[in-house]
Amino acid sequence: MPRKLLLMVNPAAGYGKGAKIVGEVEKFLRTNDLVYESFFTKKGQNAKAIVKRRLDESFTDLLVIGGDGTLNDAINGIGDNTQVVVNVISTGTGNDFIKSVDVGSNLLQQLDTLLHGVEKTIDLGVCNERLFHNGVGIGFDGQIVADMKQKKKPLLLWGYGAYLYRVLRILSSYQEKQLSFSIDGKKYTKKVLLLTVANGTTFGGGFVLTPDAKVDDGLLDVCLIERILPWNRFLSLSKLGAGRHGKLEEVSFFKASHVSIEADKKQWMHIDGELLGHPPFEININKKALKVRVRASV
């Protein structure tokens, strides 16, 4: 069956990177005789609904130009249509998804994957009926996303620099809050710096919070970080970046099928880097839920 692509472009992703490269991508599609239709997302627009409406049976592929949040909208628009293959051109500030799924690390590699890659079936998480490809986070990292949503970026800082500024500022002052949750039915009430429920490995553009996570193992990976004194947090930051924080006594890892988080208006939560709101949340794994085109093995 000849391939036909629906091209979804977030022009604002990566502070305008999506808009800058779309012409090059479309030229590549035409040069390689790939049939496509395209649309651009807009702020405040329901991109999920547009994907759901436009992605009819004539399309074999969805090509997403954007960051992790754009991809989250896309997969929720696809829903249970497991025949469509997702292709990714990453233009966000974090691009955490491509750290767990090898689609290539730059535009040339990702275009080659689009043309010559192979299909890989991966799991998706489900949080209160919303799908996620990478993970959800509550506590410290949820507060960072809330802060980015509610406040202007710092002057003279862009992209990942603006994000890292907020990480360091909030890290020094964030107060752990008591959280009640259960993992596969076992209940916990703890003072939590961070609780991440993941399908992928990496968050915040480079923090390997769940280093053992696999996107096709049928399980969620949970990283729990309890109370760490403020001056020790900065010493632990490099371990988070390298995925070596498992040696810290405040850190616990779990493999799970279901995570339940009780109602708490003091806690913020994100899903794939986008603000989700406050608990309660029910989180499950949806096995073999999405086809992604990845680099062919060499």
LINJO-V499347 format. One record per residue. N is the residue number from 0. RES is the residue in one small letter. PSI is psi in degrees with one decimal (999 if undefined). Layout:
# LINJO-V499347
n->N res->RES psi->PSI
n->N res->RES psi->PSI
This chain:
# LINJO-V499347
n->0 res->m psi->126.5
n->1 res->p psi->144.0
n->2 res->r psi->141.5
n->3 res->k psi->126.7
n->4 res->l psi->140.7
n->5 res->l psi->118.2
n->6 res->l psi->115.6
n->7 res->m psi->118.9
n->8 res->v psi->125.4
n->9 res->n psi->100.0
n->10 res->p psi->-20.9
n->11 res->a psi->-11.0
n->12 res->a psi->140.0
n->13 res->g psi->36.6
n->14 res->y psi->46.0
n->15 res->g psi->1.1
n->16 res->k psi->-36.8
n->17 res->g psi->-42.8
n->18 res->a psi->-32.9
n->19 res->k psi->-32.0
n->20 res->i psi->-7.0
n->21 res->v psi->-35.2
n->22 res->g psi->-41.8
n->23 res->e psi->-39.2
n->24 res->v psi->-45.2
n->25 res->e psi->-37.8
n->26 res->k psi->-41.2
n->27 res->f psi->-42.7
n->28 res->l psi->-44.5
n->29 res->r psi->-41.7
n->30 res->t psi->-33.5
n->31 res->n psi->18.5
n->32 res->d psi->36.9
n->33 res->l psi->125.4
n->34 res->v psi->134.8
n->35 res->y psi->158.2
n->36 res->e psi->149.1
n->37 res->s psi->155.7
n->38 res->f psi->151.4
n->39 res->f psi->136.5
n->40 res->t psi->155.7
n->41 res->k psi->151.6
n->42 res->k psi->132.2
n->43 res->g psi->-3.3
n->44 res->q psi->147.9
n->45 res->n psi->84.5
n->46 res->a psi->-33.8
n->47 res->k psi->-45.2
n->48 res->a psi->-35.0
n->49 res->i psi->-45.0
n->50 res->v psi->-46.5
n->51 res->k psi->-38.6
n->52 res->r psi->-39.4
n->53 res->r psi->-22.6
n->54 res->l psi->76.2
n->55 res->d psi->-174.1
n->56 res->e psi->-12.1
n->57 res->s psi->-15.9
n->58 res->f psi->135.6
n->59 res->t psi->-25.7
n->60 res->d psi->152.1
n->61 res->l psi->123.9
n->62 res->l psi->119.9
n->63 res->v psi->120.3
n->64 res->i psi->107.2
n->65 res->g psi->-165.6
n->66 res->g psi->-164.8
n->67 res->d psi->-35.5
n->68 res->g psi->-38.7
n->69 res->t psi->-42.8
n->70 res->l psi->-36.7
n->71 res->n psi->-43.9
n->72 res->d psi->-41.9
n->73 res->a psi->-49.0
n->74 res->i psi->-28.9
n->75 res->n psi->-28.4
n->76 res->g psi->-35.4
n->77 res->i psi->-41.5
n->78 res->g psi->-124.9
n->79 res->d psi->17.0
n->80 res->n psi->87.7
n->81 res->t psi->1.5
n->82 res->q psi->-25.3
n->83 res->v psi->137.6
n->84 res->v psi->129.8
n->85 res->v psi->133.4
n->86 res->n psi->143.0
n->87 res->v psi->127.6
n->88 res->i psi->106.1
n->89 res->s psi->121.0
n->90 res->t psi->16.8
n->91 res->g psi->-175.8
n->92 res->t psi->-29.8
n->93 res->g psi->-47.3
n->94 res->n psi->51.3
n->95 res->d psi->-29.5
n->96 res->f psi->-41.9
n->97 res->i psi->-3.6
n->98 res->k psi->-17.0
n->99 res->s psi->-21.4
n->100 res->v psi->122.4
n->101 res->d psi->94.3
n->102 res->v psi->1.1
n->103 res->g psi->152.8
n->104 res->s psi->-5.0
n->105 res->n psi->174.1
n->106 res->l psi->-44.8
n->107 res->l psi->-43.7
n->108 res->q psi->-39.6
n->109 res->q psi->-34.3
n->110 res->l psi->-39.1
n->111 res->d psi->-39.2
n->112 res->t psi->-41.1
n->113 res->l psi->-39.2
n->114 res->l psi->-40.2
n->115 res->h psi->0.7
n->116 res->g psi->174.7
n->117 res->v psi->158.0
n->118 res->e psi->138.1
n->119 res->k psi->132.0
n->120 res->t psi->126.1
n->121 res->i psi->165.0
n->122 res->d psi->162.3
n->123 res->l psi->147.9
n->124 res->g psi->160.1
n->125 res->v psi->122.4
n->126 res->c psi->112.1
n->127 res->n psi->45.4
n->128 res->e psi->1.7
n->129 res->r psi->129.3
n->130 res->l psi->150.3
n->131 res->f psi->146.6
n->132 res->h psi->-29.6
n->133 res->n psi->-58.7
n->134 res->g psi->175.4
n->135 res->v psi->147.8
n->136 res->g psi->139.8
n->137 res->i psi->149.0
n->138 res->g psi->-129.7
n->139 res->f psi->-49.5
n->140 res->d psi->-29.1
n->141 res->g psi->-37.3
n->142 res->q psi->-36.0
n->143 res->i psi->-46.7
n->144 res->v psi->-40.1
n->145 res->a psi->-40.3
n->146 res->d psi->-41.1
n->147 res->m psi->-34.1
n->148 res->k psi->-37.7
n->149 res->q psi->-18.4
n->150 res->k psi->156.5
n->151 res->k psi->155.2
n->152 res->k psi->150.9
n->153 res->p psi->145.9
n->154 res->l psi->142.9
n->155 res->l psi->5.5
n->156 res->l psi->136.9
n->157 res->w psi->158.8
n->158 res->g psi->-130.1
n->159 res->y psi->-27.8
n->160 res->g psi->-41.7
n->161 res->a psi->-38.2
n->162 res->y psi->-46.7
n->163 res->l psi->-35.8
n->164 res->y psi->-45.6
n->165 res->r psi->-37.7
n->166 res->v psi->-50.6
n->167 res->l psi->-38.7
n->168 res->r psi->-46.0
n->169 res->i psi->-33.5
n->170 res->l psi->-34.3
n->171 res->s psi->-19.7
n->172 res->s psi->-10.4
n->173 res->y psi->133.0
n->174 res->q psi->122.5
n->175 res->e psi->141.3
n->176 res->k psi->147.0
n->177 res->q psi->135.1
n->178 res->l psi->136.2
n->179 res->s psi->128.9
n->180 res->f psi->167.5
n->181 res->s psi->145.6
n->182 res->i psi->112.8
n->183 res->d psi->43.7
n->184 res->g psi->-13.3
n->185 res->k psi->124.4
n->186 res->k psi->144.0
n->187 res->y psi->146.9
n->188 res->t psi->113.1
n->189 res->k psi->157.0
n->190 res->k psi->119.6
n->191 res->v psi->128.9
n->192 res->l psi->-39.4
n->193 res->l psi->138.5
n->194 res->l psi->114.2
n->195 res->t psi->130.8
n->196 res->v psi->114.8
n->197 res->a psi->151.5
n->198 res->n psi->-36.0
n->199 res->g psi->-169.7
n->200 res->t psi->-30.6
n->201 res->t psi->142.2
n->202 res->f psi->156.4
n->203 res->g psi->26.0
n->204 res->g psi->7.5
n->205 res->g psi->4.5
n->206 res->f psi->113.0
n->207 res->v psi->78.8
n->208 res->l psi->-34.0
n->209 res->t psi->76.0
n->210 res->p psi->-21.8
n->211 res->d psi->4.1
n->212 res->a psi->144.0
n->213 res->k psi->136.7
n->214 res->v psi->0.2
n->215 res->d psi->25.2
n->216 res->d psi->1.3
n->217 res->g psi->15.5
n->218 res->l psi->154.6
n->219 res->l psi->147.2
n->220 res->d psi->131.8
n->221 res->v psi->130.0
n->222 res->c psi->119.9
n->223 res->l psi->122.8
n->224 res->i psi->117.8
n->225 res->e psi->-164.5
n->226 res->r psi->123.7
n->227 res->i psi->129.8
n->228 res->l psi->142.3
n->229 res->p psi->-42.6
n->230 res->w psi->-20.5
n->231 res->n psi->-19.1
n->232 res->r psi->-42.8
n->233 res->f psi->-33.6
n->234 res->l psi->-27.1
n->235 res->s psi->-11.8
n->236 res->l psi->-41.9
n->237 res->s psi->-32.3
n->238 res->k psi->-37.6
n->239 res->l psi->-40.4
n->240 res->g psi->-31.5
n->241 res->a psi->-2.0
n->242 res->g psi->25.1
n->243 res->r psi->16.9
n->244 res->h psi->-5.8
n->245 res->g psi->-19.1
n->246 res->k psi->-11.8
n->247 res->l psi->137.9
n->248 res->e psi->-19.6
n->249 res->e psi->-3.6
n->250 res->v psi->135.4
n->251 res->s psi->145.0
n->252 res->f psi->147.8
n->253 res->f psi->150.8
n->254 res->k psi->136.4
n->255 res->a psi->159.7
n->256 res->s psi->-25.4
n->257 res->h psi->134.6
n->258 res->v psi->131.6
n->259 res->s psi->129.6
n->260 res->i psi->125.1
n->261 res->e psi->159.5
n->262 res->a psi->136.2
n->263 res->d psi->107.2
n->264 res->k psi->-7.9
n->265 res->k psi->-11.8
n->266 res->q psi->136.0
n->267 res->w psi->149.3
n->268 res->m psi->143.1
n->269 res->h psi->157.4
n->270 res->i psi->118.2
n->271 res->d psi->40.0
n->272 res->g psi->2.7
n->273 res->e psi->139.9
n->274 res->l psi->128.4
n->275 res->l psi->-31.8
n->276 res->g psi->-149.1
n->277 res->h psi->152.0
n->278 res->p psi->162.6
n->279 res->p psi->153.9
n->280 res->f psi->141.4
n->281 res->e psi->124.0
n->282 res->i psi->128.2
n->283 res->n psi->172.3
n->284 res->i psi->135.6
n->285 res->n psi->102.9
n->286 res->k psi->141.3
n->287 res->k psi->56.5
n->288 res->a psi->-13.2
n->289 res->l psi->135.7
n->290 res->k psi->128.6
n->291 res->v psi->139.5
n->292 res->r psi->123.4
n->293 res->v psi->170.1
n->294 res->r psi->139.4
n->295 res->a psi->143.2
n->296 res->s psi->143.2
n->297 res->v psi->999
